[in-house]
Amino acid sequence: MLTIAWPWLLILLPLPFIFWRQQTAPVDGGRLRLPGISQTGKQNLAANTRQSRKRYWLMWSLLVLAISRPQWLGDPIELPSQGRDLMVAVDLSGSMQIEDMAINGKTVDRFTLIQHVVSDFIERRKGDRIGLILFADHAYLQAPLTQDRRSVAQFLKEAQIGLVGKQTAIGEAIALAVKRFDKMDKSNRVLILLTDGSNNAGNIDPEQAAEIAANRKVTIYTVGVGADVMERRTLFGRERVNPSMDLDENQLKHIADATHGRYFRARNSQELDQIYQEIDKLEPVSRDQLSYRPQVDLFYWPLALALLTSLWIALGQLPFFTSRGKRPDLTRSRRGN
């Protein structure tokens, strides 16, 4: 169905007529008569003026139509009435740039692996509401709970390591998720927290935040990201090190156990994918039936026609085009006089 978002802007359509009426108001006392111009010349000039005004009014009408936002409304689409509410908290601390993970045989940093796997997870969550929290020195809500999976995935794709600091505020991430879940009446209240370190920033202790989450019936699935062994070059050759020394697995296990969740160790993409299979086992919650109508903006069509009309008017002002039109024969008029 064709509709206009801002129809009140159509009141601007008669403005050119008002302007032209004021400009062409008859003033007999000050009229200048030129004997060299015949009556035919006056008629041709008036005809050209009317033609020019029609073109200007056509361009103006198309511009007004464009800014009023014409839209095409599609048929109503019913949203799934059952689903889960999942908040995903992703660590953006400096250690997430350690390259100890692999995707299809290619070595990548930890955050790149999370982006790859979590984006695929978000894409498969049809019917679920997904929210995104980014945390480092502090926790920030990047996307509230929504069924717009594409936008959430885009927000995750645009995030960068160090965007919100270099440290790890796990407690703040949990507290922020609990605060967002408080606004939901019917909800699974599941938080998936992915980190590669231990809490060393923020004003909230993770154990205290987990206790509050348990009281609010928020289930937390914690994920420890990072490989156990990584080789690096030194002056004395290669040596094997543990890149996940800063990962506090005991703390993450305690948080998961306190909220009746589960702790996962993600050393690669296969292990990280296990948590999503666990989420699929949760029973979806029934919600009120909602629907929406897809909207497609059509303003660019009248805008393009307005640009073509302006080009038409501009070409009509060039000598090459105006010389081809009819002009009053001033010589014949003078001879007649």
C-alpha positions as CSV (number, residue, x, y, z in Angstrom):
1,M,0.0,0.0,0.0
2,L,1.3,3.4,-0.9
3,T,1.4,6.0,1.9
4,I,3.1,9.2,2.9
5,A,4.9,9.5,6.2
6,W,4.6,13.3,6.5
7,P,1.5,14.4,4.5
8,W,1.3,17.8,6.3
9,L,4.3,18.9,4.2
10,L,2.0,18.9,1.1
11,I,0.7,22.3,2.2
12,L,3.8,23.7,0.7
13,L,2.6,22.9,-2.8
14,P,0.8,26.2,-3.5
15,L,3.7,28.4,-2.5
16,P,4.9,29.1,-6.1
17,F,1.4,30.3,-7.1
18,I,1.4,32.7,-4.1
19,F,4.8,34.1,-5.1
20,W,3.9,34.5,-8.8
21,R,0.6,36.2,-8.0
22,Q,2.4,38.8,-6.0
23,Q,5.0,39.3,-8.7
24,T,2.5,39.7,-11.5
25,A,0.0,42.0,-9.7
26,P,-1.3,44.6,-12.3
27,V,-0.1,48.1,-11.9
28,D,-1.7,50.2,-14.7
29,G,-0.3,53.5,-13.7
30,G,3.3,52.4,-14.1
31,R,3.0,50.3,-17.3
32,L,5.6,51.0,-19.9
33,R,4.4,50.6,-23.6
34,L,7.0,49.9,-26.2
35,P,5.8,50.7,-29.8
36,G,8.4,48.4,-31.3
37,I,6.9,45.2,-29.8
38,S,3.8,43.9,-31.6
39,Q,0.9,42.2,-29.9
40,T,2.0,38.8,-31.3
41,G,5.4,39.3,-29.5
42,K,3.6,39.9,-26.2
43,Q,1.5,36.8,-26.6
44,N,4.5,34.7,-27.4
45,L,6.3,36.1,-24.3
46,A,3.3,35.4,-22.1
47,A,3.1,31.9,-23.5
48,N,6.8,31.2,-22.8
49,T,6.4,32.6,-19.3
50,R,3.4,30.2,-18.6
51,Q,5.4,27.3,-20.0
52,S,8.4,28.1,-17.8
53,R,6.2,28.4,-14.7
54,K,4.7,25.0,-15.4
55,R,8.1,23.5,-15.4
56,Y,9.2,25.2,-12.2
57,W,5.9,24.2,-10.5
58,L,6.5,20.5,-11.6
59,M,10.0,20.5,-10.1
60,W,8.7,22.1,-6.9
61,S,5.9,19.5,-6.6
62,L,8.3,16.7,-7.0
63,L,10.6,18.1,-4.4
64,V,7.7,18.5,-1.9
65,L,6.6,15.0,-2.6
66,A,10.1,13.7,-2.0
67,I,10.5,15.4,1.4
68,S,7.1,14.2,2.5
69,R,8.5,10.6,2.4
70,P,6.3,8.4,0.2
71,Q,6.5,4.8,1.3
72,W,5.3,1.4,0.3
73,L,3.9,-0.6,3.2
74,G,4.0,-4.4,2.8
75,D,1.6,-6.9,4.1
76,P,1.7,-7.4,7.9
77,I,4.2,-10.0,9.1
78,E,3.6,-11.8,12.4
79,L,6.7,-12.1,14.7
80,P,7.3,-15.4,16.5
81,S,5.3,-15.5,19.7
82,Q,7.8,-17.9,21.4
83,G,11.5,-17.4,22.1
84,R,14.3,-16.7,24.5
85,D,15.8,-13.6,25.9
86,L,19.6,-13.7,25.6
87,M,22.1,-11.1,26.6
88,V,25.6,-11.5,25.2
89,A,28.5,-9.8,27.1
90,V,31.8,-9.6,25.2
91,D,35.1,-8.7,26.6
92,L,37.0,-6.0,24.7
93,S,40.1,-5.8,26.9
94,G,43.6,-5.5,25.5
95,S,44.3,-9.2,25.9
96,M,41.6,-10.1,23.4
97,Q,44.1,-9.2,20.6
98,I,46.4,-12.2,21.4
99,E,46.6,-14.4,18.4
100,D,46.2,-17.9,19.8
101,M,43.0,-19.0,18.0
102,A,42.3,-20.4,14.6
103,I,39.5,-20.2,12.0
104,N,39.8,-22.7,9.1
105,G,43.5,-23.2,9.7
106,K,44.3,-19.5,9.9
107,T,45.6,-18.0,13.1
108,V,43.5,-15.1,14.4
109,D,43.1,-13.2,17.6
110,R,40.6,-14.1,20.2
111,F,38.1,-11.3,19.4
112,T,38.1,-12.2,15.7
113,L,37.1,-15.7,16.7
114,I,34.3,-14.5,19.0
115,Q,33.0,-12.2,16.2
116,H,33.0,-15.1,13.8
117,V,31.2,-17.6,16.0
118,V,28.9,-15.3,17.9
119,S,27.7,-13.6,14.6
120,D,26.7,-17.0,13.3
121,F,25.0,-17.8,16.6
122,I,23.0,-14.5,16.4
123,E,21.9,-15.3,12.9
124,R,20.4,-18.6,13.9
125,R,18.4,-17.2,16.8
126,K,15.1,-16.8,15.0
127,G,12.3,-15.9,17.5
128,D,14.8,-15.0,20.2
129,R,15.5,-11.5,21.5
130,I,19.2,-10.7,21.5
131,G,21.1,-8.0,23.4
132,L,24.7,-7.0,23.3
133,I,27.0,-5.7,26.1
134,L,30.6,-4.6,25.6
135,F,32.9,-4.3,28.6
136,A,36.5,-3.5,29.4
137,D,37.2,-0.7,31.9
138,H,33.4,-0.4,32.2
139,A,30.4,-2.1,30.8
140,Y,28.2,-0.5,28.1
141,L,24.9,-1.5,26.5
142,Q,25.5,-1.7,22.8
143,A,22.1,-3.1,21.8
144,P,19.0,-3.7,24.0
145,L,17.0,-6.9,23.7
146,T,15.6,-7.0,20.2
147,Q,14.6,-9.4,17.5
148,D,16.5,-7.3,15.0
149,R,19.4,-9.9,14.7
150,R,21.0,-8.1,11.8
151,S,21.6,-4.9,13.7
152,V,23.0,-6.7,16.7
153,A,25.4,-8.7,14.5
154,Q,26.4,-5.4,12.8
155,F,27.2,-3.8,16.2
156,L,29.4,-6.7,17.1
157,K,31.2,-6.5,13.7
158,E,31.9,-2.8,14.2
159,A,33.3,-3.2,17.8
160,Q,37.0,-2.9,18.2
161,I,39.5,-4.0,20.9
162,G,40.2,-1.2,23.3
163,L,37.1,0.6,22.4
164,V,36.0,0.9,26.0
165,G,39.4,0.5,27.7
166,K,42.0,-2.1,28.3
167,Q,41.0,-3.8,31.6
168,T,38.1,-6.2,32.5
169,A,35.0,-5.2,34.4
170,I,33.2,-8.6,34.7
171,G,31.1,-7.5,37.7
172,E,29.8,-4.4,35.9
173,A,28.8,-6.5,32.8
174,I,26.7,-8.8,35.0
175,A,25.1,-6.0,36.9
176,L,24.2,-4.2,33.6
177,A,22.6,-7.4,32.2
178,V,20.6,-7.9,35.4
179,K,19.3,-4.3,35.2
180,R,18.1,-4.8,31.6
181,F,16.4,-8.1,32.5
182,D,14.4,-6.4,35.3
183,K,12.3,-4.7,32.6
184,M,11.2,-8.0,31.2
185,D,8.2,-9.8,32.8
186,K,8.2,-13.0,30.9
187,S,11.8,-14.0,30.1
188,N,14.4,-16.8,30.3
189,R,16.9,-14.2,31.5
190,V,20.1,-15.8,30.1
191,L,23.4,-14.0,30.1
192,I,26.3,-15.4,28.0
193,L,29.5,-13.8,29.3
194,L,32.7,-14.3,27.2
195,T,36.1,-13.2,28.6
196,D,39.7,-14.2,28.6
197,G,40.8,-12.7,31.9
198,S,39.9,-11.9,35.5
199,N,38.0,-9.0,37.0
200,N,40.4,-6.1,37.5
201,A,38.2,-3.0,36.9
202,G,34.8,-1.7,37.8
203,N,33.1,-0.9,41.1
204,I,31.2,-4.2,41.4
205,D,32.6,-7.5,42.6
206,P,31.7,-10.4,40.3
207,E,30.7,-12.7,43.1
208,Q,28.4,-10.0,44.5
209,A,26.9,-9.4,41.0
210,A,26.4,-13.1,40.6
211,E,24.5,-13.2,43.9
212,I,22.2,-10.4,42.7
213,A,21.7,-12.2,39.4
214,A,20.7,-15.4,41.2
215,N,18.1,-13.5,43.3
216,R,16.7,-12.1,40.1
217,K,16.6,-15.5,38.4
218,V,19.2,-14.7,35.8
219,T,21.1,-17.7,34.5
220,I,24.7,-17.0,33.5
221,Y,26.8,-19.1,31.1
222,T,30.4,-18.1,31.4
223,V,32.9,-18.8,28.6
224,G,36.7,-18.6,29.2
225,V,38.4,-17.8,25.9
226,G,42.0,-18.6,25.0
227,A,44.3,-21.4,24.1
228,D,46.3,-23.4,26.7
229,V,49.6,-23.5,24.7
230,M,51.1,-21.1,22.2
231,E,54.5,-21.0,20.6
232,R,56.5,-17.7,20.4
233,R,59.8,-16.8,19.1
234,T,62.6,-15.7,21.4
235,L,66.4,-15.0,21.1
236,F,67.0,-18.6,22.0
237,G,64.5,-20.1,19.6
238,R,60.9,-21.1,20.0
239,E,59.3,-21.6,23.4
240,R,55.9,-22.8,24.5
241,V,53.9,-20.6,26.8
242,N,50.4,-20.5,28.3
243,P,48.6,-17.4,26.9
244,S,45.7,-17.9,29.3
245,M,47.5,-17.4,32.5
246,D,45.3,-14.4,33.4
247,L,42.1,-16.4,32.9
248,D,40.4,-16.9,36.3
249,E,38.5,-20.1,35.6
250,N,37.6,-20.6,39.3
251,Q,35.8,-17.2,39.4
252,L,33.9,-18.0,36.1
253,K,32.9,-21.4,37.5
254,H,31.6,-19.8,40.7
255,I,29.6,-17.3,38.8
256,A,28.0,-20.0,36.6
257,D,27.3,-22.3,39.6
258,A,25.7,-19.5,41.7
259,T,23.2,-18.8,38.9
260,H,22.5,-22.4,37.9
261,G,24.4,-21.9,34.7
262,R,27.5,-23.6,33.3
263,Y,31.1,-22.8,32.6
264,F,32.6,-23.5,29.2
265,R,36.3,-23.4,28.1
266,A,36.7,-22.2,24.6
267,R,40.1,-23.1,23.2
268,N,38.8,-23.1,19.6
269,S,35.6,-22.5,17.6
270,Q,34.3,-26.0,18.2
271,E,34.4,-25.7,21.9
272,L,32.8,-22.2,21.7
273,D,30.0,-23.6,19.7
274,Q,29.0,-26.1,22.5
275,I,27.4,-23.3,24.5
276,Y,25.0,-22.6,21.7
277,Q,23.8,-26.2,21.7
278,E,23.2,-25.8,25.4
279,I,21.1,-22.7,24.8
280,D,19.0,-24.6,22.3
281,K,17.8,-26.9,25.1
282,L,16.2,-24.1,27.0
283,E,12.4,-23.9,26.7
284,P,11.2,-20.8,24.8
285,V,8.9,-18.4,26.6
286,S,5.5,-17.5,25.2
287,R,5.0,-13.8,24.4
288,D,2.2,-11.6,23.1
289,Q,1.6,-11.9,19.3
290,L,3.3,-9.0,17.6
291,S,3.4,-8.0,13.9
292,Y,5.0,-5.4,11.8
293,R,4.7,-4.1,8.2
294,P,7.8,-3.7,6.2
295,Q,8.4,-0.2,4.9
296,V,10.2,0.8,1.7
297,D,11.1,4.4,1.2
298,L,10.2,5.7,-2.3
299,F,11.4,9.4,-2.0
300,Y,14.3,8.8,-4.4
301,W,11.8,8.5,-7.3
302,P,10.3,12.0,-7.1
303,L,13.7,13.3,-6.2
304,A,15.3,11.9,-9.3
305,L,12.4,13.3,-11.5
306,A,12.9,16.7,-9.8
307,L,16.6,16.6,-10.8
308,L,15.7,15.7,-14.4
309,T,13.1,18.5,-14.5
310,S,15.8,21.0,-13.2
311,L,18.1,19.8,-16.0
312,W,15.2,20.3,-18.5
313,I,14.7,23.9,-17.2
314,A,18.5,24.6,-17.3
315,L,18.8,23.4,-20.9
316,G,15.8,25.6,-21.9
317,Q,17.8,28.7,-20.8
318,L,20.7,28.0,-23.1
319,P,21.0,30.1,-26.3
320,F,21.1,27.0,-28.6
321,F,17.7,25.9,-27.3
322,T,16.0,29.3,-26.9
323,S,17.1,30.3,-30.4
324,R,15.0,27.5,-31.9
325,G,11.8,28.8,-30.4
326,K,9.6,31.6,-31.9
327,R,10.5,35.2,-31.2
328,P,8.6,38.3,-32.0
329,D,9.5,39.9,-35.3
330,L,10.5,43.4,-34.1
331,T,11.6,44.5,-37.6
332,R,8.2,43.8,-39.1
333,S,6.5,45.6,-36.2
334,R,8.7,48.7,-36.7
335,R,8.0,48.7,-40.4
336,G,4.3,48.4,-39.8
337,N,4.5,51.5,-37.6
